[in-house]
C-alpha cells in the first residue's frame, strides 16, 4: 500500500507545454506528493511526460527490491502508479506467460498487461473485474495520450480528484495532497473508473433554432455491479435455519466459513512481517484465528518456506481495564498469538486529536472517536517492525452486526440497510482503518471485504442474518433467553465457534470506540461541551455554512479540520448524515425514539446494549 499524485492533460490539446512550465509543474507535484509520504516512506519515484506527471510514495510489502513505482511497461509506453494489493496477481501473470515481459515482481504490475488486453475493446469494467484486491491506480498510456483511473469496489483504498484554476486534472491518495493547489476537490467514487479516451458528446443550444455539439470531459463510470443489491435477488436464497432458529442446512454455514478462510489466506501475501489487530470482538478474533492457521508458512510459496515471523503477533489497544483489552487477552491466549497490549491515557488521546484529524481527513464524530486509539496503536506496531496487519472491518455491514439492526422490521428492510451500509463503508470504517494505520506507514488488510466473500455474505438469505425472536432458555447457539432476540451475526458466530472461546464467540457487539474504554467517549462529550460555548454553537451556520455541525462535539472537530483543510470543497468531502449507533438516516424510521437522537455509540440502543445510556 502506498500513495500517489497524478497530474494529467497538462497542455489540454494545445502546443506541447514549455519546458520551464513543465519543470514548475513537476516541482509542484513533488511537493504535493511529499504531503502523503507517510503512506510510502520506503521509496519515492516520479514520471514526467508531455501530458502527465505521476509521483509515487512507496510502502514496500511485496517485492521490496524491484517493485518501485511508477511502474513502466515492457515497451516503456505505459506508466502506472498504484496503491493497494492485487491478491490474485499470480493467476493473472499466468495468463500473460509468453505474451508480456514482466519487469518486476510487484503484484500491481499485472494491471499493465490487463490494460493492453482490454484497450482496443474499451471494456474496462471487465478488465477491472478481473482484479481481486484493494486498489486505486492511475495509468497513463503515452502512445495514445490517454489515462485510466480506477478504484476498488468498496473503496478500501482512498482516492481523491481535483481541478486547478487552469482546469488541469489531478488525482491523489489523500485529500491533503490536493488542498491548496486545486480549486475543486472531490472523492473519486468507489467501484468506478475514468478513461480519458472516452469523450462525451453533449448537445448545446446557444441560440433559439440553432443546435451545435461539443465534447465534454469524461466522467467516472461504475464498473462494479451485483445482483445482491436488490432484495429480490436474495429473498429466496437457501436458508441455514428454520423459523425457530434450528439449523436445517449446514452447507450454508460451511460456505461462509470456507469463503472467509480463503479470503484470509489470499491476503497473507507478503514479503515483510505482518500481524493482526485483535480487539477481542468477534470479527477481529475470527480473523486472528484463521490467520494463525496459515501463519507458520509463506502462502506465496505453497507452504514450503517459513514465514517471516513464524509466531503470529496480535495487537490490542485500550484504556487500562477496558472491555476490549480483557477480551483480547482471552482470545489471544486461546488462539496462541504473541499478544501485545497498548495502553493509552485520555490525555494522550486528546493531545493526538489534531494529528488524527489531519491524517484521517474527516470531522465525522464516529470516525474521530474510533481513529484516535487506532492511530496510537499503529505507531507502536510500526515501532516493532511490522508493516502490514489484518483487521476485521466490514463484518458488521455484511451481517448486520450493529445493535440497531435488532430493530429491523422485516427481512427486506434489513437487507436494504446492509446494501446502504456497504455503499458508505468508504466514508467511515474503510477510511478510518486505512488512514489511521497509514499515518505511520502500516498497511491494513480487510478479509471480510474480499470481493468473493462479499458475494457470499450478501447473497445469504437475509432471514438467516436477522435477530429473530427465539423461545426457550439462553444457550450458546445465540438465543439470549425468553423472549429475547437471537444475537447479532449469529451465522458468522456459528461458522467459527470452534476456533474461539465461547465467551468471545458469543460476545455482544461492542463498537471499537466504545470497547477501548467507555470513559473515552464520555470524556470527549464532556470536554467538547465545555470547550464550545453556547454562543459559538448558536452561530454555527454562519461559521460553517457547509455542513453545519449538529453537536458541540462535531463543532470542536470541525474547528480543527477547517484549520487544516480550509476550502469548502474539503468540507464537502466529509459525510454529514444523522444516525444512531452507526445507522444510516433511513434506518431512523425503525424506532420513533431515534428521531430525536444523533449518537453513534452502540450504547445509544437502550434495551439491547448491556451498558446502554440511561436517559
C-alpha positions, 0 to 999 in steps of 0.5 A: 500500500502506498500513495500517489499524485497524478497530474494529467492533460497538462497542455489540454490539446494545445502546443506541447507545454514549455519546458520551464512550465513543465519543470514548475509543474513537476516541482509542484507535484513533488511537493504535493506528493511529499504531503502523503509520504507517510503512506510510502516512506520506503521509496519515492519515484516520479514520471514526467511526460508531455501530458502527465506527471505521476509521483509515487510514495512507496510502502514496500510489502511485496517485492521490496527490491524491484517493485518501485513505482511508477511502474513502466511497461515492457515497451516503456509506453505505459506508466502506472502508479498504484496503491493497494494489493492485487491478491490474485496477481499470480493467476493473472501473470499466468495468463500473460506467460509468453505474451508480456515481459514482466519487469518486476515482481510487484503484484500491481504490475499485472494491471499493465498487461490487463490494460493492453488486453482490454484497450482496443475493446474499451471494456474496462469494467471487465478488465477491472473485474478481473482484479481481486484486491484493494486498489486505486491506480492511475495509468497513463498510456503515452502512445495514445495520450490517454489515462485510466483511473480506477478504484476498488469496489468498496473503496478500501483504498482512498482516492481523491480528484481535483481541478486547478484554476487552469482546469488541469486534472489531478488525482491523489491518495489523500485529500491533503495532497490536493488542498491548496493547489486545486480549486475543486476537490472531490472523492473519486467514487468507489467501484468506478473508473475514468478513461480519458479516451472516452469523450462525451458528446453533449448537445448545446443550444446557444441560440433559439433554432440553432443546435451545435455539439461539443465534447465534454470531459469524461466522467467516472463510470461504475464498473462494479455491479451485483445482483445482491443489491436488490432484495429480490435477488436474495429473498429466496436464497437457501436458508441455514435455519428454520423459523425457530432458529434450528439449523436445517442446512449446514452447507450454508454455514460451511460456505461462509466459513470456507469463503472467509478462510480463503479470503484470509489466506489470499491476503497473507501475501507478503514479503515483510512481517505482518500481524493482526489487530485483535480487539477481542470482538468477534470479527477481529478474533475470527480473523486472528484465528484463521490467520494463525492457521496459515501463519507458520508458512509463506502462502506465496510459496505453497507452504514450503518456506517459513514465514517471516515471523513464524509466531503470529503477533496480535495487537490490542489497544485500550484504556487500562481495564477496558472491555476490549483489552480483557477480551483480547487477552482471552482470545489471544491466549486461546488462539496462541498469538504473541499478544501485545497490549497498548495502553493509552491515557485520555490525555494522550488521546486528546493531545493526538486529536489534531494529528488524527484529524489531519491524517484521517481527513474527516470531522465525522464524530464516529470516525474521530472517536474510533481513529484516535486509539487506532492511530496510537496503536499503529505507531507502536506496531510500526515501532516493532517492525511490522508493516502490514496487519489484518483487521476485521472491518466490514463484518458488521455491514455484511451481517448486520452486526450493529445493535440497531439492526435488532430493530429491523422490521422485516427481512427486506428492510434489513437487507436494504440497510446492509446494501446502504451500509456497504455503499458508505463503508468508504466514508467511515470504517474503510477510511478510518482503518486505512488512514489511521494505520497509514499515518505511520506507514502500516498497511491494513488488510480487510478479509471480510471485504474480499470481493468473493466473500462479499458475494457470499455474505450478501447473497445469504438469505437475509432471514438467516442474518436477522435477530429473530425472536427465539423461545426457550432458555439462553444457550450458546447457539445465540438465543439470549433467553425468553423472549429475547432476540437471537444475537447479532451475526449469529451465522458468522458466530456459528461458522467459527465457534470452534476456533474461539472461546465461547465467551468471545464467540458469543460476545455482544457487539461492542463498537471499537470506540466504545470497547477501548474504554467507555470513559473515552467517549464520555470524556470527549462529550464532556470536554467538547461541551465545555470547550464550545460555548453556547454562543459559538454553537448558536452561530454555527451556520454562519461559521460553517455554512457547509455542513453545519455541525449538529453537536458541540462535539462535531463543532470542536472537530470541525474547528480543527479540520477547517484549520487544516483543510480550509476550502469548502470543497474539503468540507464537502468531502466529509459525510454529514448524515444523522444516525444512531449507533452507526445507522444510516438516516433511513434506518431512523424510521425503525424506532420513533425514539431515534428521531430525536437522537444523533449518537453513534455509540452502540450504547445509544440502543437502550434495551439491547446494549448491556451498558446502554445510556440511561436517559 
